[in-house]
Amino acid sequence: MYVALFPCNECAKLVIQSGIRTVYYLSDKYHDLTPFIASRRLFDMAGVRYVQYKPTLKKITIDFDSV
């Protein structure tokens, strides 16, 4: 699963229950807040990997006319 922000503890519960095994996140700007500390603990206990995504491109263009 790819997300912009690291999931909070309530979102982490849903991720675990849906069987997702890896979460790729772009930013963890709330790293020190309790709900995000709890979500890392939940992921660790459930065996869900979480990896910070490091983009190689600065800009992405989506052309909806070609879809």
HULINQUI-V139392 format. One record per residue. N is the residue number from 0. BURIAL is 1 if it has 9 or more other C-alpha atoms within 8 Angstrom, else 0. Layout:
# HULINQUI-V139392
N & BURIAL
N & BURIAL
This chain:
# HULINQUI-V139392
0 & 0
1 & 0
2 & 1
3 & 0
4 & 1
5 & 1
6 & 1
7 & 1
8 & 1
9 & 0
10 & 0
11 & 1
12 & 1
13 & 0
14 & 1
15 & 1
16 & 0
17 & 0
18 & 0
19 & 1
20 & 0
21 & 1
22 & 1
23 & 1
24 & 1
25 & 1
26 & 0
27 & 0
28 & 0
29 & 0
30 & 0
31 & 0
32 & 0
33 & 0
34 & 0
35 & 1
36 & 1
37 & 1
38 & 1
39 & 1
40 & 0
41 & 1
42 & 1
43 & 1
44 & 0
45 & 0
46 & 0
47 & 1
48 & 1
49 & 1
50 & 0
51 & 0
52 & 0
53 & 0
54 & 0
55 & 0
56 & 0
57 & 0
58 & 0
59 & 0
60 & 0
61 & 0
62 & 0
63 & 0
64 & 0
65 & 0
66 & 0
